[in-house]
Amino acid sequence: MNQGTYLFSQLISLISSTSFKTCVSRYKGDYKTKHFNCWRQYLCMVFGQLTHRESLSDTILCLKANSNKLYHIGIGEAIVKSTLSTANENRDWRIFSDFAWVLIKEAQQLYADEKDLEISIDNPVFAIDASTIDMCLSLFQWANFRSTKAGIKLHVQLCRRLGFDQRRIRLFFAAVWLSANGSIELYNAYLIAFAKNNQNNWEIHPVLLQSNL
């Protein structure tokens, strides 16, 4: 019998619930809410993301399969798909957007003096990634990607040594390639780390430019 703390709970314990409540209060996210508040909604979505669920239905099925553990990881009792779907549709998205920036600022502080690169360099180092987010074609026809699915692409550019102050996060249609949309700004003598084969393995590429792209 497991006597320790679940890994999910350990990860969530690193998140400031006070900061999250501040974001919720700012947009009155829990107004007239009795049971399924914004925090539980957030935990369900984080659970789905960390367990690589592909849809809300998949997330709910996985939660139900682990219903005896939900109380211990902070979610409480199992929920139905319509409850989570309604919360995602009706609650103010700015709650989670603001909280995302809170987490980014925390990461900024953690990485401010980080020196874990395999090579010794003095240049600013950018991390660049493009992630495709699959969507339901029947609901998001404007985001047509393939014959059977819709999608958008999230392009992220972060600078580790400048405390993430140099950052760009943009959304594009999934069919748009990273190098073709002008979403990246590169400067003279910067070093760029690109995601390799979408496997979280990084390559360091020296970039010497005379002007911005």
N, CA and C atoms as a LAMMPS dump frame, in Angstrom:
ITEM: TIMESTEP
0
ITEM: NUMBER OF ATOMS
639
ITEM: BOX BOUNDS ff ff ff
-5.0000000000000000e+02 5.0000000000000000e+02
-5.0000000000000000e+02 5.0000000000000000e+02
-5.0000000000000000e+02 5.0000000000000000e+02
ITEM: ATOMS id mol type element x y z
1 1 1 N 0.851 -1.199 0
2 1 2 C 0 0 0
3 1 3 C 0.885 1.247 0
4 2 1 N 0.537 2.2 -0.876
5 2 2 C 1.321 3.417 -0.981
6 2 3 C 1.197 4.271 0.276
7 3 1 N 2.339 4.611 0.879
8 3 2 C 2.35 5.413 2.094
9 3 3 C 2.89 6.819 1.858
10 4 1 N 3.341 7.076 0.626
11 4 2 C 3.924 8.373 0.326
12 4 3 C 2.942 9.312 -0.352
13 5 1 N 3.467 10.46 -0.82
14 5 2 C 2.663 11.451 -1.524
15 5 3 C 2.743 11.203 -3.016
16 6 1 N 1.613 11.264 -3.675
17 6 2 C 1.596 11.04 -5.119
18 6 3 C 2.433 12.1 -5.828
19 7 1 N 3.037 11.699 -6.941
20 7 2 C 3.892 12.605 -7.701
21 7 3 C 3.124 13.844 -8.153
22 8 1 N 1.889 13.664 -8.561
23 8 2 C 1.081 14.803 -8.992
24 8 3 C 0.944 15.82 -7.865
25 9 1 N 0.705 15.342 -6.657
26 9 2 C 0.584 16.236 -5.502
27 9 3 C 1.891 16.956 -5.213
28 10 1 N 3.001 16.262 -5.391
29 10 2 C 4.304 16.883 -5.177
30 10 3 C 4.542 18.008 -6.176
31 11 1 N 4.136 17.787 -7.417
32 11 2 C 4.294 18.823 -8.44
33 11 3 C 3.397 20.023 -8.145
34 12 1 N 2.154 19.757 -7.784
35 12 2 C 1.213 20.841 -7.517
36 12 3 C 1.628 21.643 -6.288
37 13 1 N 2.305 20.99 -5.343
38 13 2 C 2.735 21.695 -4.135
39 13 3 C 3.743 22.802 -4.443
40 14 1 N 4.367 22.739 -5.605
41 14 2 C 5.323 23.766 -6.013
42 14 3 C 4.624 25.019 -6.53
43 15 1 N 3.326 24.917 -6.773
44 15 2 C 2.551 26.035 -7.312
45 15 3 C 1.929 26.83 -6.168
46 16 1 N 1.992 28.121 -6.277
47 16 2 C 1.424 28.993 -5.246
48 16 3 C -0.092 29.083 -5.413
49 17 1 N -0.817 28.451 -4.513
50 17 2 C -2.277 28.538 -4.569
51 17 3 C -2.758 29.949 -4.249
52 18 1 N -1.979 30.683 -3.467
53 18 2 C -2.336 32.067 -3.148
54 18 3 C -2.324 32.937 -4.402
55 19 1 N -1.304 32.775 -5.233
56 19 2 C -1.226 33.53 -6.49
57 19 3 C -2.38 33.155 -7.41
58 20 1 N -2.728 31.869 -7.408
59 20 2 C -3.844 31.433 -8.247
60 20 3 C -5.153 32.056 -7.764
61 21 1 N -5.361 32.072 -6.451
62 21 2 C -6.58 32.663 -5.9
63 21 3 C -6.659 34.157 -6.222
64 22 1 N -5.513 34.81 -6.272
65 22 2 C -5.488 36.227 -6.637
66 22 3 C -5.992 36.423 -8.06
67 23 1 N -5.563 35.556 -8.966
68 23 2 C -6.009 35.633 -10.357
69 23 3 C -7.508 35.34 -10.457
70 24 1 N -7.974 34.379 -9.675
71 24 2 C -9.398 34.024 -9.679
72 24 3 C -10.231 35.187 -9.161
73 25 1 N -9.79 35.793 -8.068
74 25 2 C -10.531 36.917 -7.478
75 25 3 C -10.569 38.108 -8.426
76 26 1 N -9.511 38.291 -9.176
77 26 2 C -9.435 39.435 -10.089
78 26 3 C -10.563 39.398 -11.117
79 27 1 N -10.936 38.204 -11.557
80 27 2 C -11.979 38.07 -12.576
81 27 3 C -13.245 37.382 -12.035
82 28 1 N -13.346 37.28 -10.713
83 28 2 C -14.514 36.69 -10.058
84 28 3 C -14.847 35.308 -10.625
85 29 1 N -13.824 34.492 -10.756
86 29 2 C -13.994 33.186 -11.371
87 29 3 C -14.837 32.218 -10.563
88 30 1 N -14.835 32.362 -9.252
89 30 2 C -15.593 31.446 -8.39
90 30 3 C -16.917 32.04 -7.92
91 31 1 N -17.384 33.086 -8.603
92 31 2 C -18.637 33.729 -8.212
93 31 3 C -19.798 32.747 -8.361
94 32 1 N -20.546 32.538 -7.302
95 32 2 C -21.693 31.633 -7.261
96 32 3 C -21.315 30.179 -7.56
97 33 1 N -20.072 29.824 -7.289
98 33 2 C -19.633 28.449 -7.484
99 33 3 C -19.703 27.696 -6.159
100 34 1 N -20.316 26.519 -6.165
101 34 2 C -20.474 25.751 -4.942
102 34 3 C -19.455 24.615 -4.822
103 35 1 N -19.236 23.904 -5.893
104 35 2 C -18.411 22.706 -5.795
105 35 3 C -17.189 22.741 -6.726
106 36 1 N -17.424 22.843 -8.014
107 36 2 C -16.327 22.748 -8.974
108 36 3 C -15.738 24.128 -9.222
109 37 1 N -14.808 24.526 -8.365
110 37 2 C -14.215 25.86 -8.47
111 37 3 C -13.07 25.878 -9.49
112 38 1 N -12.486 27.045 -9.662
113 38 2 C -11.423 27.223 -10.662
114 38 3 C -10.191 26.38 -10.349
115 39 1 N -9.886 26.204 -9.066
116 39 2 C -8.712 25.428 -8.685
117 39 3 C -8.873 23.965 -9.098
118 40 1 N -10.046 23.402 -8.851
119 40 2 C -10.293 22.018 -9.259
120 40 3 C -10.271 21.898 -10.78
121 41 1 N -10.812 22.896 -11.454
122 41 2 C -10.773 22.904 -12.914
123 41 3 C -9.323 22.916 -13.413
124 42 1 N -8.523 23.749 -12.796
125 42 2 C -7.106 23.848 -13.173
126 42 3 C -6.384 22.522 -12.94
127 43 1 N -6.646 21.881 -11.803
128 43 2 C -6.007 20.604 -11.5
129 43 3 C -6.401 19.531 -12.516
130 44 1 N -7.665 19.523 -12.919
131 44 2 C -8.114 18.549 -13.914
132 44 3 C -7.394 18.756 -15.245
133 45 1 N -7.25 20.004 -15.653
134 45 2 C -6.59 20.282 -16.928
135 45 3 C -5.097 19.987 -16.853
136 46 1 N -4.478 20.281 -15.716
137 46 2 C -3.061 19.953 -15.541
138 46 3 C -2.871 18.44 -15.547
139 47 1 N -3.768 17.726 -14.896
140 47 2 C -3.719 16.261 -14.89
141 47 3 C -3.8 15.728 -16.319
142 48 1 N -4.726 16.253 -17.092
143 48 2 C -4.855 15.815 -18.475
144 48 3 C -3.618 16.111 -19.299
145 49 1 N -3.002 17.26 -19.044
146 49 2 C -1.792 17.632 -19.791
147 49 3 C -0.614 16.744 -19.417
148 50 1 N -0.415 16.53 -18.127
149 50 2 C 0.737 15.754 -17.671
150 50 3 C 0.607 14.272 -18.001
151 51 1 N -0.605 13.796 -18.141
152 51 2 C -0.81 12.378 -18.473
153 51 3 C -1.052 12.18 -19.966
154 52 1 N -0.84 13.249 -20.745
155 52 2 C -0.918 13.18 -22.208
156 52 3 C -2.292 12.733 -22.694
157 53 1 N -3.334 13.248 -22.065
158 53 2 C -4.689 12.958 -22.559
159 53 3 C -4.932 13.743 -23.84
160 54 1 N -5.698 13.185 -24.756
161 54 2 C -5.894 13.785 -26.071
162 54 3 C -7.213 14.533 -26.21
163 55 1 N -8.078 14.464 -25.22
164 55 2 C -9.367 15.147 -25.285
165 55 3 C -9.945 15.244 -23.879
166 56 1 N -11.041 16.005 -23.745
167 56 2 C -11.715 16.081 -22.454
168 56 3 C -12.28 14.723 -22.053
169 57 1 N -12.818 14.009 -23.029
170 57 2 C -13.362 12.671 -22.744
171 57 3 C -12.273 11.754 -22.22
172 58 1 N -11.111 11.821 -22.848
173 58 2 C -9.978 11.014 -22.418
174 58 3 C -9.552 11.396 -21.001
175 59 1 N -9.546 12.695 -20.725
176 59 2 C -9.173 13.175 -19.392
177 59 3 C -10.151 12.682 -18.329
178 60 1 N -11.438 12.793 -18.619
179 60 2 C -12.462 12.361 -17.661
180 60 3 C -12.378 10.864 -17.411
181 61 1 N -12.177 10.073 -18.457
182 61 2 C -12.067 8.624 -18.296
183 61 3 C -10.875 8.26 -17.415
184 62 1 N -9.768 8.98 -17.611
185 62 2 C -8.572 8.71 -16.815
186 62 3 C -8.799 9.106 -15.358
187 63 1 N -9.488 10.211 -15.139
188 63 2 C -9.798 10.635 -13.77
189 63 3 C -10.703 9.621 -13.08
190 64 1 N -11.709 9.131 -13.8
191 64 2 C -12.613 8.143 -13.218
192 64 3 C -11.885 6.839 -12.904
193 65 1 N -10.932 6.478 -13.752
194 65 2 C -10.164 5.26 -13.523
195 65 3 C -9.303 5.364 -12.268
196 66 1 N -9.032 6.602 -11.853
197 66 2 C -8.219 6.831 -10.648
198 66 3 C -9.038 7.54 -9.569
199 67 1 N -10.341 7.263 -9.548
200 67 2 C -11.236 7.977 -8.642
201 67 3 C -10.854 7.811 -7.175
202 68 1 N -10.24 6.674 -6.82
203 68 2 C -9.856 6.446 -5.427
204 68 3 C -8.64 7.277 -5.018
205 69 1 N -8.003 7.917 -5.977
206 69 2 C -6.817 8.725 -5.681
207 69 3 C -7.088 10.221 -5.788
208 70 1 N -8.239 10.603 -6.329
209 70 2 C -8.51 12.015 -6.612
210 70 3 C -8.502 12.89 -5.371
211 71 1 N -8.988 12.375 -4.276
212 71 2 C -8.991 13.155 -3.033
213 71 3 C -7.561 13.468 -2.587
214 72 1 N -6.669 12.504 -2.757
215 72 2 C -5.289 12.665 -2.29
216 72 3 C -4.475 13.602 -3.185
217 73 1 N -4.92 13.783 -4.428
218 73 2 C -4.181 14.686 -5.314
219 73 3 C -4.868 16.046 -5.417
220 74 1 N -5.913 16.266 -4.602
221 74 2 C -6.517 17.584 -4.499
222 74 3 C -7.72 17.844 -5.376
223 75 1 N -8.077 16.9 -6.251
224 75 2 C -9.198 17.124 -7.156
225 75 3 C -10.53 16.829 -6.475
226 76 1 N -10.518 15.91 -5.536
227 76 2 C -11.748 15.565 -4.837
228 76 3 C -12.504 14.464 -5.547
229 77 1 N -13.818 14.568 -5.577
230 77 2 C -14.615 13.53 -6.22
231 77 3 C -14.549 13.644 -7.74
232 78 1 N -14.823 12.524 -8.405
233 78 2 C -14.799 12.491 -9.859
234 78 3 C -15.882 13.403 -10.435
235 79 1 N -15.631 13.942 -11.608
236 79 2 C -16.583 14.836 -12.259
237 79 3 C -16.988 14.258 -13.606
238 80 1 N -18.038 14.812 -14.175
239 80 2 C -18.486 14.385 -15.495
240 80 3 C -17.955 15.347 -16.545
241 81 1 N -17.968 14.903 -17.777
242 81 2 C -17.403 15.694 -18.867
243 81 3 C -18.098 17.041 -19.017
244 82 1 N -19.416 17.053 -18.881
245 82 2 C -20.165 18.292 -19.083
246 82 3 C -19.769 19.363 -18.071
247 83 1 N -19.427 18.96 -16.87
248 83 2 C -19.016 19.922 -15.837
249 83 3 C -17.714 20.603 -16.217
250 84 1 N -16.739 19.809 -16.625
251 84 2 C -15.454 20.374 -17.024
252 84 3 C -15.589 21.184 -18.303
253 85 1 N -16.364 20.682 -19.24
254 85 2 C -16.557 21.38 -20.507
255 85 3 C -17.222 22.736 -20.299
256 86 1 N -18.242 22.785 -19.453
257 86 2 C -18.946 24.043 -19.173
258 86 3 C -18.019 25.044 -18.486
259 87 1 N -17.202 24.548 -17.572
260 87 2 C -16.252 25.43 -16.884
261 87 3 C -15.245 26.009 -17.868
262 88 1 N -14.735 25.186 -18.759
263 88 2 C -13.763 25.661 -19.752
264 88 3 C -14.383 26.691 -20.692
265 89 1 N -15.659 26.504 -20.991
266 89 2 C -16.318 27.384 -21.945
267 89 3 C -16.732 28.713 -21.327
268 90 1 N -17.14 28.701 -20.068
269 90 2 C -17.748 29.895 -19.479
270 90 3 C -16.818 30.732 -18.602
271 91 1 N -15.802 30.115 -18.024
272 91 2 C -14.943 30.89 -17.125
273 91 3 C -13.937 31.741 -17.898
274 92 1 N -13.589 32.848 -17.295
275 92 2 C -12.724 33.825 -17.944
276 92 3 C -11.335 33.238 -18.181
277 93 1 N -10.924 33.215 -19.448
278 93 2 C -9.623 32.637 -19.803
279 93 3 C -8.476 33.445 -19.218
280 94 1 N -8.719 34.698 -18.882
281 94 2 C -7.648 35.546 -18.358
282 94 3 C -7.153 35.075 -16.997
283 95 1 N -7.986 34.306 -16.279
284 95 2 C -7.545 33.739 -15.005
285 95 3 C -6.302 32.889 -15.216
286 96 1 N -6.38 32.016 -16.196
287 96 2 C -5.297 31.079 -16.447
288 96 3 C -4.146 31.724 -17.214
289 97 1 N -4.482 32.727 -18.026
290 97 2 C -3.43 33.469 -18.722
291 97 3 C -2.568 34.241 -17.726
292 98 1 N -3.206 34.928 -16.794
293 98 2 C -2.459 35.683 -15.779
294 98 3 C -1.62 34.749 -14.91
295 99 1 N -2.193 33.608 -14.572
296 99 2 C -1.458 32.673 -13.73
297 99 3 C -0.281 32.062 -14.482
298 100 1 N -0.423 31.896 -15.787
299 100 2 C 0.693 31.392 -16.593
300 100 3 C 1.88 32.346 -16.515
301 101 1 N 1.599 33.656 -16.533
302 101 2 C 2.683 34.625 -16.421
303 101 3 C 3.293 34.633 -15.025
304 102 1 N 2.49 34.315 -14.024
305 102 2 C 3.026 34.165 -12.669
306 102 3 C 4.056 33.039 -12.638
307 103 1 N 3.722 31.918 -13.279
308 103 2 C 4.641 30.778 -13.317
309 103 3 C 5.885 31.098 -14.129
310 104 1 N 5.718 31.856 -15.211
311 104 2 C 6.875 32.24 -16.023
312 104 3 C 7.824 33.124 -15.223
313 105 1 N 7.278 34.028 -14.425
314 105 2 C 8.128 34.889 -13.599
315 105 3 C 8.868 34.077 -12.536
316 106 1 N 8.192 33.043 -12.01
317 106 2 C 8.866 32.177 -11.047
318 106 3 C 10.005 31.418 -11.724
319 107 1 N 9.761 30.958 -12.943
320 107 2 C 10.81 30.278 -13.689
321 107 3 C 11.966 31.231 -13.992
322 108 1 N 11.62 32.501 -14.219
323 108 2 C 12.645 33.516 -14.452
324 108 3 C 13.616 33.596 -13.278
325 109 1 N 13.093 33.588 -12.078
326 109 2 C 13.934 33.669 -10.889
327 109 3 C 14.771 32.401 -10.711
328 110 1 N 14.181 31.258 -11.027
329 110 2 C 14.896 29.993 -10.863
330 110 3 C 16.05 29.864 -11.849
331 111 1 N 15.876 30.403 -13.047
332 111 2 C 16.878 30.24 -14.1
333 111 3 C 17.806 31.44 -14.243
334 112 1 N 17.62 32.448 -13.405
335 112 2 C 18.408 33.67 -13.548
336 112 3 C 19.908 33.404 -13.512
337 113 1 N 20.347 32.521 -12.625
338 113 2 C 21.782 32.224 -12.488
339 113 3 C 22.113 30.8 -12.916
340 114 1 N 21.225 30.2 -13.699
341 114 2 C 21.426 28.816 -14.12
342 114 3 C 22.595 28.723 -15.096
343 115 1 N 23.473 27.744 -14.87
344 115 2 C 24.636 27.552 -15.742
345 115 3 C 24.82 26.061 -16.022
346 116 1 N 23.756 25.454 -16.561
347 116 2 C 23.816 24.012 -16.775
348 116 3 C 24.031 23.625 -18.232
349 117 1 N 24.411 24.598 -19.084
350 117 2 C 24.697 24.253 -20.467
351 117 3 C 25.969 23.426 -20.547
352 118 1 N 26.013 22.574 -21.564
353 118 2 C 27.164 21.68 -21.7
354 118 3 C 28.415 22.403 -22.18
355 119 1 N 28.245 23.607 -22.724
356 119 2 C 29.386 24.374 -23.187
357 119 3 C 29.421 25.712 -22.465
358 120 1 N 30.607 26.28 -22.345
359 120 2 C 30.778 27.549 -21.651
360 120 3 C 30.682 28.685 -22.661
361 121 1 N 29.655 29.508 -22.548
362 121 2 C 29.455 30.623 -23.465
363 121 3 C 28.974 31.832 -22.68
364 122 1 N 29.276 33.005 -23.227
365 122 2 C 28.881 34.249 -22.591
366 122 3 C 27.682 34.89 -23.275
367 123 1 N 27.317 34.394 -24.454
368 123 2 C 26.22 34.996 -25.204
369 123 3 C 24.862 34.693 -24.579
370 124 1 N 23.898 35.563 -24.829
371 124 2 C 22.52 35.22 -24.438
372 124 3 C 22.072 33.964 -25.176
373 125 1 N 21.318 33.114 -24.524
374 125 2 C 20.866 31.849 -25.113
375 125 3 C 19.345 31.847 -25.196
376 126 1 N 18.814 31.676 -26.403
377 126 2 C 17.381 31.599 -26.617
378 126 3 C 16.953 30.153 -26.785
379 127 1 N 15.812 29.825 -26.226
380 127 2 C 15.171 28.535 -26.464
381 127 3 C 13.938 28.788 -27.326
382 128 1 N 13.837 28.067 -28.446
383 128 2 C 12.753 28.277 -29.392
384 128 3 C 12.032 26.955 -29.628
385 129 1 N 10.719 26.999 -29.567
386 129 2 C 9.949 25.769 -29.772
387 129 3 C 8.629 26.099 -30.453
388 130 1 N 8.14 25.154 -31.25
389 130 2 C 6.838 25.278 -31.893
390 130 3 C 6.045 24.011 -31.595
391 131 1 N 4.927 24.158 -30.903
392 131 2 C 4.096 23.015 -30.525
393 131 3 C 2.734 23.115 -31.197
394 132 1 N 2.29 22.015 -31.799
395 132 2 C 0.983 21.971 -32.44
396 132 3 C -0.073 21.517 -31.436
397 133 1 N -1.163 22.257 -31.35
398 133 2 C -2.259 21.943 -30.445
399 133 3 C -3.437 21.454 -31.287
400 134 1 N -3.774 20.181 -31.183
401 134 2 C -4.879 19.615 -31.943
402 134 3 C -6.214 20.122 -31.413
403 135 1 N -7.166 20.34 -32.328
404 135 2 C -8.486 20.836 -31.96
405 135 3 C -9.545 20.079 -32.755
406 136 1 N -10.774 20.16 -32.286
407 136 2 C -11.888 19.48 -32.933
408 136 3 C -12.311 20.266 -34.176
409 137 1 N -12.283 19.626 -35.331
410 137 2 C -12.583 20.317 -36.585
411 137 3 C -14.029 20.786 -36.653
412 138 1 N -14.951 20.029 -36.078
413 138 2 C -16.367 20.42 -36.123
414 138 3 C -16.649 21.667 -35.295
415 139 1 N -15.839 21.904 -34.26
416 139 2 C -16.032 23.071 -33.405
417 139 3 C -15.171 24.25 -33.834
418 140 1 N -14.012 23.983 -34.423
419 140 2 C -13.068 25.045 -34.792
420 140 3 C -12.742 24.942 -36.285
421 141 1 N -13.755 25.159 -37.119
422 141 2 C -13.567 25.057 -38.561
423 141 3 C -12.608 26.11 -39.093
424 142 1 N -12.501 27.24 -38.387
425 142 2 C -11.593 28.299 -38.819
426 142 3 C -10.129 27.896 -38.685
427 143 1 N -9.869 26.849 -37.886
428 143 2 C -8.488 26.402 -37.665
429 143 3 C -8.204 25.131 -38.459
430 144 1 N -8.767 25.03 -39.648
431 144 2 C -8.6 23.847 -40.482
432 144 3 C -7.124 23.522 -40.695
433 145 1 N -6.767 22.298 -40.357
434 145 2 C -5.371 21.863 -40.428
435 145 3 C -5.21 20.692 -41.393
436 146 1 N -5.97 19.637 -41.154
437 146 2 C -5.983 18.472 -42.018
438 146 3 C -7.424 18.086 -42.316
439 147 1 N -7.6 17.049 -43.105
440 147 2 C -8.952 16.676 -43.52
441 147 3 C -9.831 16.248 -42.352
442 148 1 N -9.229 15.765 -41.268
443 148 2 C -10.012 15.256 -40.143
444 148 3 C -9.79 16.015 -38.838
445 149 1 N -8.966 17.039 -38.834
446 149 2 C -8.703 17.739 -37.58
447 149 3 C -8.372 19.203 -37.818
448 150 1 N -8.57 19.972 -36.768
449 150 2 C -8.166 21.37 -36.751
450 150 3 C -6.964 21.502 -35.827
451 151 1 N -6.349 22.661 -35.845
452 151 2 C -5.197 22.834 -34.969
453 151 3 C -4.608 24.229 -35.042
454 152 1 N -3.902 24.6 -33.999
455 152 2 C -3.139 25.844 -33.972
456 152 3 C -1.718 25.517 -33.54
457 153 1 N -0.813 26.429 -33.8
458 153 2 C 0.58 26.208 -33.437
459 153 3 C 1.033 27.31 -32.477
460 154 1 N 1.655 26.884 -31.387
461 154 2 C 2.157 27.805 -30.37
462 154 3 C 3.654 27.959 -30.55
463 155 1 N 4.089 29.171 -30.882
464 155 2 C 5.503 29.467 -31.066
465 155 3 C 6.023 30.229 -29.846
466 156 1 N 7.069 29.707 -29.235
467 156 2 C 7.607 30.297 -28.008
468 156 3 C 9.093 30.575 -28.187
469 157 1 N 9.497 31.765 -27.782
470 157 2 C 10.911 32.149 -27.798
471 157 3 C 11.248 32.755 -26.438
472 158 1 N 12.157 32.116 -25.708
473 158 2 C 12.543 32.578 -24.379
474 158 3 C 14.052 32.726 -24.303
475 159 1 N 14.496 33.736 -23.585
476 159 2 C 15.927 33.92 -23.363
477 159 3 C 16.241 33.575 -21.918
478 160 1 N 17.086 32.591 -21.714
479 160 2 C 17.371 32.116 -20.37
480 160 3 C 18.235 33.092 -19.589
481 161 1 N 19.215 33.684 -20.218
482 161 2 C 20.164 34.512 -19.471
483 161 3 C 19.702 35.952 -19.295
484 162 1 N 18.619 36.318 -19.944
485 162 2 C 18.07 37.65 -19.729
486 162 3 C 16.839 37.58 -18.855
487 163 1 N 16.746 36.481 -18.066
488 163 2 C 15.645 36.352 -17.125
489 163 3 C 14.284 36.274 -17.778
490 164 1 N 14.222 35.743 -19.02
491 164 2 C 12.972 35.595 -19.755
492 164 3 C 12.324 36.936 -20.085
493 165 1 N 13.066 38.04 -19.878
494 165 2 C 12.505 39.323 -20.246
495 165 3 C 12.36 39.43 -21.766
496 166 1 N 13.272 38.779 -22.474
497 166 2 C 13.181 38.726 -23.924
498 166 3 C 12.37 37.485 -24.294
499 167 1 N 11.073 37.633 -24.435
500 167 2 C 10.218 36.49 -24.697
501 167 3 C 9.153 36.852 -25.723
502 168 1 N 8.786 35.875 -26.506
503 168 2 C 7.725 36.046 -27.494
504 168 3 C 6.89 34.773 -27.494
505 169 1 N 5.6 34.921 -27.371
506 169 2 C 4.68 33.786 -27.437
507 169 3 C 3.564 34.168 -28.398
508 170 1 N 3.44 33.395 -29.492
509 170 2 C 2.447 33.723 -30.503
510 170 3 C 1.697 32.468 -30.95
511 171 1 N 0.471 32.692 -31.389
512 171 2 C -0.363 31.617 -31.919
513 171 3 C -0.542 31.805 -33.415
514 172 1 N -0.452 30.701 -34.16
515 172 2 C -0.644 30.713 -35.604
516 172 3 C -1.494 29.515 -35.999
517 173 1 N -1.94 29.507 -37.243
518 173 2 C -2.57 28.31 -37.761
519 173 3 C -1.545 27.189 -37.794
520 174 1 N -1.991 25.96 -37.584
521 174 2 C -1.074 24.831 -37.46
522 174 3 C -0.25 24.605 -38.716
523 175 1 N -0.761 25.029 -39.872
524 175 2 C -0.05 24.806 -41.125
525 175 3 C 1.109 25.78 -41.332
526 176 1 N 1.225 26.8 -40.471
527 176 2 C 2.283 27.805 -40.614
528 176 3 C 3.578 27.276 -40.025
529 177 1 N 4.656 27.342 -40.807
530 177 2 C 5.957 26.866 -40.337
531 177 3 C 6.631 27.923 -39.484
532 178 1 N 7.461 27.472 -38.56
533 178 2 C 8.132 28.365 -37.616
534 178 3 C 8.974 29.408 -38.316
535 179 1 N 9.676 29.031 -39.381
536 179 2 C 10.628 29.936 -40.034
537 179 3 C 9.971 30.876 -41.031
538 180 1 N 8.643 30.725 -41.234
539 180 2 C 8.009 31.472 -42.307
540 180 3 C 7.049 32.54 -41.825
541 181 1 N 6.975 32.786 -40.552
542 181 2 C 5.931 33.676 -40.067
543 181 3 C 6.441 34.924 -39.372
544 182 1 N 7.737 35.114 -39.245
545 182 2 C 8.254 36.31 -38.605
546 182 3 C 8.043 36.368 -37.119
547 183 1 N 7.82 35.228 -36.491
548 183 2 C 7.538 35.224 -35.053
549 183 3 C 8.796 35.229 -34.215
550 184 1 N 9.974 35.129 -34.846
551 184 2 C 11.23 35.045 -34.113
552 184 3 C 12.061 36.295 -34.383
553 185 1 N 12.635 36.853 -33.343
554 185 2 C 13.572 37.955 -33.473
555 185 3 C 14.949 37.484 -33.03
556 186 1 N 15.894 37.541 -33.929
557 186 2 C 17.263 37.135 -33.616
558 186 3 C 18.186 38.334 -33.765
559 187 1 N 19.222 38.364 -32.931
560 187 2 C 20.117 39.492 -32.927
561 187 3 C 21.559 39.027 -33.067
562 188 1 N 22.42 39.941 -33.39
563 188 2 C 23.825 39.643 -33.618
564 188 3 C 24.459 38.944 -32.425
565 189 1 N 25.183 37.858 -32.7
566 189 2 C 25.975 37.127 -31.704
567 189 3 C 25.127 36.439 -30.644
568 190 1 N 23.881 36.143 -30.935
569 190 2 C 23.068 35.359 -30.015
570 190 3 C 23.198 33.883 -30.349
571 191 1 N 23.042 33.055 -29.342
572 191 2 C 23.037 31.613 -29.544
573 191 3 C 21.615 31.099 -29.369
574 192 1 N 21.208 30.245 -30.285
575 192 2 C 19.835 29.778 -30.327
576 192 3 C 19.792 28.282 -30.074
577 193 1 N 18.897 27.862 -29.181
578 193 2 C 18.698 26.434 -28.927
579 193 3 C 17.352 26.032 -29.511
580 194 1 N 17.383 25.165 -30.523
581 194 2 C 16.164 24.719 -31.178
582 194 3 C 15.759 23.354 -30.662
583 195 1 N 14.446 23.126 -30.558
584 195 2 C 13.954 21.795 -30.22
585 195 3 C 14.274 20.856 -31.366
586 196 1 N 14.74 19.677 -31.062
587 196 2 C 15.152 18.711 -32.066
588 196 3 C 14.166 17.561 -32.122
589 197 1 N 13.524 17.41 -33.27
590 197 2 C 12.612 16.284 -33.511
591 197 3 C 11.487 16.186 -32.49
592 198 1 N 11.115 17.329 -31.903
593 198 2 C 10.006 17.357 -30.942
594 198 3 C 10.189 16.388 -29.779
595 199 1 N 11.427 16.087 -29.414
596 199 2 C 11.691 15.121 -28.35
597 199 3 C 12.36 15.756 -27.138
598 200 1 N 12.262 17.08 -27.034
599 200 2 C 12.848 17.801 -25.9
600 200 3 C 14.362 17.675 -25.822
601 201 1 N 14.985 17.31 -26.937
602 201 2 C 16.436 17.314 -27.018
603 201 3 C 16.844 18.591 -27.735
604 202 1 N 17.876 19.248 -27.212
605 202 2 C 18.214 20.566 -27.733
606 202 3 C 19.56 20.545 -28.437
607 203 1 N 19.674 21.376 -29.489
608 203 2 C 20.93 21.598 -30.175
609 203 3 C 21.27 23.081 -30.069
610 204 1 N 22.539 23.378 -29.849
611 204 2 C 22.986 24.765 -29.788
612 204 3 C 23.493 25.17 -31.162
613 205 1 N 22.906 26.214 -31.733
614 205 2 C 23.297 26.681 -33.052
615 205 3 C 23.784 28.124 -32.967
616 206 1 N 25.047 28.421 -33.338
617 206 2 C 25.49 29.821 -33.341
618 206 3 C 24.823 30.576 -34.478
619 207 1 N 24.353 31.784 -34.177
620 207 2 C 23.702 32.6 -35.177
621 207 3 C 24.36 33.974 -35.19
622 208 1 N 24.892 34.397 -36.322
623 208 2 C 25.539 35.684 -36.452
624 208 3 C 24.781 36.497 -37.503
625 209 1 N 24.083 37.506 -37.062
626 209 2 C 23.237 38.276 -37.954
627 209 3 C 23.591 39.754 -37.865
628 210 1 N 23.354 40.467 -38.951
629 210 2 C 23.603 41.886 -38.994
630 210 3 C 22.348 42.706 -38.701
631 211 1 N 21.191 42.075 -38.808
632 211 2 C 19.942 42.784 -38.553
633 211 3 C 18.906 41.8 -38.038
634 212 1 N 17.796 42.34 -37.568
635 212 2 C 16.751 41.491 -37.047
636 212 3 C 16.062 40.732 -38.17
637 213 1 N 15.486 39.567 -37.829
638 213 2 C 14.656 38.835 -38.781
639 213 3 C 13.209 39.195 -38.537
